[in-house]
């Protein structure tokens, strides 16, 4: 069965980074899941769940930037 590495660890002499998917036997997987190093991996493909939109484009939504700060001129102290 396939498992996803949650924390970096060494499995059977090879280093695995978080996010990698590895094939493990039941006994080793049970031990590694017990100490929180791996979790079962489901290969589910993401789908477009938008409802009620006219266009069904696959392009990502445009991100809006933060508005620029407007600097106000500093007031000068009155002379005596």
BELMO-V561231 format. One record per residue. N is the residue number from 0. RES is the residue in one letter. PHI is phi in radians with two decimals (none if undefined). OMEGA is omega in radians with two decimals (* if undefined). D_FIRST is the distance of its C-alpha to the first C-alpha in Angstrom with 2 decimals. Layout:
n=(N/N)
res=(RES/RES)
phi=(PHI/PHI)
omega=(OMEGA/OMEGA)
d_first=(D_FIRST/D_FIRST)
This chain:
n=(0/1/2/3/4/5/6/7/8/9/10/11/12/13/14/15/16/17/18/19/20/21/22/23/24/25/26/27/28/29/30/31/32/33/34/35/36/37/38/39/40/41/42/43/44/45/46/47/48/49/50/51/52/53/54/55/56/57/58/59/60/61/62/63/64/65/66/67/68/69/70/71/72/73/74/75/76/77/78/79)
res=(X/X/X/X/X/X/X/X/X/X/X/X/X/X/X/X/X/X/X/X/X/X/X/X/X/X/X/X/X/X/X/X/X/X/X/X/X/X/X/X/X/X/X/X/X/X/X/X/X/X/X/X/X/X/X/X/X/X/X/X/X/X/X/X/X/X/X/X/X/X/X/X/X/X/X/X/X/X/X/X)
phi=(none/-1.64/-2.32/-1.75/-1.32/-1.65/-2.16/-1.01/-2.78/-1.86/-2.14/0.95/1.48/-2.11/-1.45/-2.19/-1.67/-1.00/1.73/-1.28/-1.95/-2.21/-1.68/-2.29/-1.44/-1.03/-1.12/-1.13/-1.11/-1.10/-1.13/-1.21/-1.22/-1.10/-1.76/1.36/-1.63/-2.34/-2.51/-1.03/-1.92/-1.88/-1.60/-1.74/-1.49/-1.20/-2.23/-1.40/-1.85/-1.18/-2.15/1.42/-1.61/-1.23/-1.70/-2.01/-1.33/-1.66/-1.30/-1.22/-1.19/-1.34/-1.60/-1.64/-1.51/-1.39/-1.14/-1.24/-1.35/-1.78/-1.54/-1.61/-1.14/-1.28/-1.44/-1.54/-1.28/-1.20/-1.47/-1.68)
omega=(-3.12/-3.14/3.12/3.14/-3.12/3.11/3.13/-3.12/3.07/3.13/3.13/3.05/3.11/-3.10/3.11/-3.13/3.09/3.13/3.12/3.10/-3.10/3.08/-3.09/3.03/-3.02/-3.05/-3.14/3.14/3.13/3.11/-3.10/3.07/3.12/3.13/3.02/-3.13/-3.13/3.05/-3.14/-3.10/3.06/-3.14/3.13/-3.13/3.14/3.14/3.12/-3.07/-3.12/-3.09/3.03/3.10/-3.14/-3.11/3.14/-3.12/-3.12/-3.12/-3.11/3.13/3.13/-3.14/3.11/3.12/3.10/-3.14/-3.13/3.11/3.11/-3.13/3.10/-3.14/-3.14/3.11/3.13/3.13/3.14/3.14/-3.13/*)
d_first=(0.00/3.80/6.65/10.31/12.96/15.79/18.31/19.08/18.14/17.97/14.79/15.73/19.00/18.07/18.87/16.53/18.25/17.51/15.87/13.78/10.15/8.40/5.67/6.02/6.86/7.76/11.26/11.09/8.81/11.37/14.18/13.38/12.96/16.22/18.08/16.90/15.32/11.90/10.78/7.99/8.36/9.93/11.45/14.78/17.80/20.89/23.90/27.60/28.68/32.34/34.81/38.47/38.63/40.80/38.96/35.30/35.01/31.73/33.56/33.03/35.84/38.60/38.73/42.07/43.47/45.35/49.12/51.23/53.38/57.08/59.25/62.54/65.55/66.60/69.97/72.69/74.66/78.28/81.02/83.83)
